[in-house]
Amino acid sequence: MPHHTLDQPRHAFSAVPAFSASDPASSSFTSRQPSGAAGQEEKNGRIIVQNDQIFITPPLPGGKAAVISAIHPVVLRINRIKATEPAAVTPADQLSWEISEKPQYQITVSEDGLSAYFTLYRVEKYAWKLVNCPASAEVCVRAEPNYNLLLSKLTVNQIVADFSKSYFMPNLNIPALYAELNNPTYLPVCIAMGKAPLPGRNGRLEPVARLSLNEASGTSGADCPEPDADCPAAAVFQVRTGEILARKLPPQEGMPGYDVFGGVLPPLQPEDITLLPSDCFSLLPGGDIVANREGRPRFTGWDTPAMRIDFPDTHVISESTTTADGTLVFAGDIIAPQGISEHSTIEALGNIYITGDVRHAVIAATGSIVIRGKVTDSHIYCGDCGARQHRLYQSPDQLIAELNLLRSAARMLEENLRSRQQPVKYGLVVLLLLEGKYAHLPGMIRGLQGLLAGDRPAAPVDTGQLKHMLEIFLHSRQFTEFINDDIIGTFLDLLEELRDGVFHMHEGNVRIDISGAEDSLLQSGGSLYIHGESAAGSTLLAAGNVGFLMAQSVCCGSKVEAGQSITLQLAESFGGEKTQLTAGLKVTARQISGTSIHIGGYTAEIDEPAEAGVFTAQSLRLRNQS
């Protein structure tokens, strides 16, 4: 924080340049002068400090001038120049001293100008005196407070008066000053507060219709009927041509604030969003967005200033298997009305809807995931979490890290060879590294090639140039004349474009909605709902809410974390493992036992059965105090 220190006066004194003939100190000093064959040191000049005065005598023939220095808070000036190190002086030099002491208090202002603090160092101000020093050829001048001579005592009126001389500070907390002077803590005390500007609101896109949980899961309240034979996505929100699907809201200006000096603090200028043009919708003058086709609208780009609306394609899994190896990657929605086989891997740049149970599977979606069945020994990711788990995100991300290391190694090796004045080609250096330390890179490149193969694009960006670059580095021996540092830079840019493009495909207001979970990991960038009977031995993570909907739902031996709230019916331990509930706001339970609750840094261990209750950070704090 910048410091604004109020200056305090200094004490300045002059020094006596030499002894007078009638000075008794001089007589005493000269009476001790050596005679005859005196040592060399006895011929040196002398300095004596007595009664706040400094006396100097010149050296005898063959001797050296006396040396003087000072220690804080004494400041010596020799011939009007501040002495910063020991210096030789004679009676011919003009010598003066002064006291430069720390101020009685200090005012500091926070960097944002919203808080001012008063730090007290001492209330009383005493005079200073020099410490007497006997005659010596080298003297370090010291000073100490004279506690018998009180010069002043700091008061609130004096502080306020100093304020008026230095700068204006409205809304000064006078009681805080009185309290600190009467009962010093010598700690920073807030004496003035500004007001932060009220931020505006950026332009945003607001979908008009939101998919309700009951529509997604096919449930109604606490009832959970058997899933019908129709597609599990049948109830998902869709629009018809001409219907309003969203509104583009303009940015809203904020309110200015003020700092501790009364200056105006303007709010940050809100930013508008850009809606990327598309033929699947029309933007009306009032901000309404009308669909130009039927289907499920997909809103992406939530973490960027440029948002996109499109209608993703749908892939329907007609059989109980996905592909020969159980893997399916698709740049849109995936529907499995007949379920999926065990050990499947499904990745979608959209929503995923599955009828039946899911076992030993890995499922990642940039949108929502609805499963009308139980999830066992599986990993499920949706929203931004699903985007990060998508192999079209992870594969280029890992390649980027390895290529940066390869690039650094190539530069270092090239510089090393040039320093030896050996001819070198950058492409050959890269080839040498790819066949040596980085021999694993071609395998990673082939893996990404496989993900991008096929007639139907699985990526949200044009990958034609990237595919060409992958071929070059897979056959680097044929392109040694072509590969250089700029080519590697272009390769990295294309990989980053793919990785970031996949991440920006995550949708807003996403959720995972399943019947139950056992020994599974579920991670949602939005909310997470269990519409069936239980979750056992699982990890449930959600940026929003976690909810167990059925009255008989049980959460046992699981770890549940929610950025907002957790709502459950019954929580208990399982197999000797406690259920762990961590929420940002609150936990609501009908019955709970064998459970640890963590909210806002507070923890409660509930071992014995307890009836319905709402737990918050405040209630946990009061519970721990009692």
Secondary structure, 3 states (H helix, E strand, C coil): CCEECCCCCCEEEECCCCCCCCCHHHHHHHCCCCCCCCCHHHHCCEEEEECCEEEEECCCCCCCCEEEEECCCEEEEECCEECCCCEEECCCCCEEEEECCCCCEEEEECCCCCEEEEEECCCEEEEEEECCEEEECEEEECEEEEEEEEEEECCHHHHHHHHHHHCCCCCCCHHHHHHHHHCCCCCCEEEEECECCECCECCEEEECCCCCHHHHHCCECCECCCCCCCCCCCCCCCECCCCEEEEEECCECCECEECCCCCEECCCCCCCCEECCCCCEEECCCCEEEECCCECCEEECCCCCEEEEECCCEEECCCCCCCCCCEEEECCEEEECCCCCCCCEEEECCCEEEECCEECCEEEECCCEEEEEEEECCEEEECHHHHHHCHHHHHHHHHHHHHHHHHHHHHHHHHHHHHCCCCCCHHHHHHHHHCCCCCCHHHHHHHHHHHHCCCCCCCCCCCHHHHHHHHHHHCHHHHCCCCCHHHHHHHHHHHHHHHHHHHCCCECCCEEEEEEEECCEEEECCEEEECCCEEECCEEEECCCEEECCCCCEEECCEEEECCEEEEEEEECECCECEEEEECCEEEEEEECCEEEEECCEEEEECCCECCEEEEHHHHHHHHHC
